[in-house]
């Protein structure tokens, strides 16, 4: 899948190198050539090609979340999975009536 972007980046690097070493070219022109002919188009194409995979991953994550919410919680014999005993959720300290 990535052979075409790698090949195009090679072409963009060669174009930039030719621009930088040309008698009329500049290093700034080479950098702009590489960015506008190389990184920007390849970045957009790879982003658009990866959109379906990102969409599938989001759907799978949402389905896993829904499945996790649908399953009841399993109670373990040790509430904190450690050696501490379970505590009373209501505090006993306070005003007595």
QUIMOJO-V972935 format. One record per residue. N is the residue number from 1. RES is the residue in one small letter. D_LAST is the distance of its C-alpha to the last C-alpha in Angstrom with 1 decimal. Layout:
{{N RES D_LAST} {N RES D_LAST}}
This chain:
{{1 x 73.6} {2 x 73.8} {3 x 77.6} {4 x 78.4} {5 x 76.0} {6 x 77.3} {7 x 80.9} {8 x 80.2} {9 x 78.6} {10 x 81.7} {11 x 83.9} {12 x 81.8} {13 x 82.1} {14 x 85.8} {15 x 86.1} {16 x 84.1} {17 x 86.3} {18 x 89.4} {19 x 88.1} {20 x 87.3} {21 x 90.7} {22 x 92.8} {23 x 95.0} {24 x 93.4} {25 x 89.9} {26 x 87.0} {27 x 84.0} {28 x 81.7} {29 x 83.6} {30 x 83.0} {31 x 79.3} {32 x 79.1} {33 x 81.3} {34 x 79.0} {35 x 75.8} {36 x 77.2} {37 x 79.4} {38 x 77.4} {39 x 73.6} {40 x 72.7} {41 x 74.4} {42 x 73.4} {43 x 69.8} {44 x 69.7} {45 x 71.5} {46 x 69.3} {47 x 66.1} {48 x 67.4} {49 x 68.6} {50 x 65.2} {51 x 63.3} {52 x 63.5} {53 x 62.2} {54 x 59.3} {55 x 58.6} {56 x 58.7} {57 x 56.3} {58 x 53.8} {59 x 54.0} {60 x 53.7} {61 x 50.6} {62 x 49.0} {63 x 49.9} {64 x 48.4} {65 x 45.1} {66 x 45.1} {67 x 45.9} {68 x 43.1} {69 x 40.6} {70 x 41.9} {71 x 41.5} {72 x 38.2} {73 x 36.5} {74 x 37.4} {75 x 34.6} {76 x 35.8} {77 x 34.6} {78 x 33.5} {79 x 31.3} {80 x 32.5} {81 x 35.9} {82 x 35.6} {83 x 34.5} {84 x 30.9} {85 x 28.3} {86 x 26.1} {87 x 22.7} {88 x 19.4} {89 x 19.3} {90 x 15.5} {91 x 14.6} {92 x 12.4} {93 x 12.3} {94 x 9.7} {95 x 6.6} {96 x 3.8} {97 x 0.0}}
